[in-house]
Amino acid sequence: MDIRNIDDKYFKEVIENPELAASLMEIILPEEIKEIIDLENLKLEKDSFISGELKEAYSDLLFRAGLGEGEEVY
């Protein structure tokens, strides 16, 4: 059994669930952030994308959330 990065793999598997990710963010985010972000509607996004400078980028996990007035944050 290959146990390299097992903690990272486990964390990613668990936190991929938007409900669990929101629960964690409720605990760790500052109050002023929690007041403006819609944690109840987190959306898990792809882990690769093309940036504004047309460079390919990768993330461990990327969530999208609403801010209000139709704005979104990643």
Kinemage of the C-alpha trace (Angstrom):
@kinemage 1
@onewidth
@group {chain A} dominant
@subgroup {mainchain}
@vectorlist {calphas} color= white
{ca met a 1} P 0.000 0.000 0.000
{ca asp a 2} L 1.385 3.398 -1.008
{ca ile a 3} L 0.861 5.787 1.911
{ca arg a 4} L 2.604 8.840 0.469
{ca asn a 5} L 0.372 11.904 0.719
{ca ile a 6} L -2.403 9.859 2.306
{ca asp a 7} L -3.389 12.798 4.513
{ca asp a 8} L -3.726 15.071 1.458
{ca lys a 9} L -5.748 12.482 -0.437
{ca tyr a 10} L -8.064 11.910 2.518
{ca phe a 11} L -8.550 15.625 3.108
{ca lys a 12} L -9.350 16.251 -0.568
{ca glu a 13} L -11.858 13.391 -0.670
{ca val a 14} L -13.667 14.630 2.416
{ca ile a 15} L -13.606 18.330 1.567
{ca glu a 16} L -14.810 17.748 -2.036
{ca asn a 17} L -18.276 17.581 -0.517
{ca pro a 18} L -19.563 21.202 -0.593
{ca glu a 19} L -21.581 20.713 2.613
{ca leu a 20} L -18.518 19.525 4.519
{ca ala a 21} L -16.383 22.287 3.001
{ca ala a 22} L -18.971 24.869 4.088
{ca ser a 23} L -18.958 23.439 7.623
{ca leu a 24} L -15.198 23.788 7.796
{ca met a 25} L -15.321 27.333 6.407
{ca glu a 26} L -17.929 28.251 9.040
{ca ile a 27} L -15.342 27.340 11.661
{ca ile a 28} L -12.223 28.922 10.163
{ca leu a 29} L -13.369 31.998 8.223
{ca pro a 30} L -13.483 35.401 9.937
{ca glu a 31} L -16.969 36.740 10.768
{ca glu a 32} L -16.726 39.601 8.244
{ca ile a 33} L -16.189 37.051 5.437
{ca lys a 34} L -18.974 34.743 6.626
{ca glu a 35} L -21.379 37.711 6.614
{ca ile a 36} L -20.935 38.321 2.879
{ca ile a 37} L -20.369 34.873 1.377
{ca asp a 38} L -23.116 32.330 0.645
{ca leu a 39} L -21.652 29.141 2.106
{ca glu a 40} L -24.933 27.257 1.694
{ca asn a 41} L -24.523 27.177 -2.087
{ca leu a 42} L -20.863 26.307 -2.635
{ca lys a 43} L -20.131 24.726 -6.009
{ca leu a 44} L -17.088 22.525 -6.584
{ca glu a 45} L -15.314 23.643 -9.772
{ca lys a 46} L -12.823 21.904 -12.057
{ca asp a 47} L -9.269 21.647 -10.770
{ca ser a 48} L -7.754 23.063 -13.959
{ca phe a 49} L -8.562 26.223 -15.855
{ca ile a 50} L -7.072 28.842 -18.137
{ca ser a 51} L -6.166 32.080 -16.372
{ca gly a 52} L -6.719 35.571 -17.716
{ca glu a 53} L -3.148 35.554 -19.016
{ca leu a 54} L -3.992 32.366 -20.977
{ca lys a 55} L -1.802 30.168 -18.806
{ca glu a 56} L -3.051 26.805 -17.674
{ca ala a 57} L -3.422 26.630 -13.896
{ca tyr a 58} L -4.260 23.856 -11.429
{ca ser a 59} L -5.750 23.961 -7.964
{ca asp a 60} L -6.171 21.332 -5.267
{ca leu a 61} L -9.839 22.185 -4.807
{ca leu a 62} L -11.708 25.203 -6.094
{ca phe a 63} L -15.142 26.285 -4.921
{ca arg a 64} L -17.412 29.017 -6.264
{ca ala a 65} L -19.734 30.933 -3.918
{ca gly a 66} L -22.129 33.830 -4.234
{ca leu a 67} L -21.426 37.196 -2.630
{ca gly a 68} L -24.625 39.101 -3.271
{ca glu a 69} L -25.999 41.214 -6.104
{ca gly a 70} L -25.029 38.424 -8.518
{ca glu a 71} L -21.312 38.550 -7.708
{ca glu a 72} L -19.271 35.388 -7.210
{ca val a 73} L -16.008 34.524 -5.534
{ca tyr a 74} L -13.690 31.518 -5.915
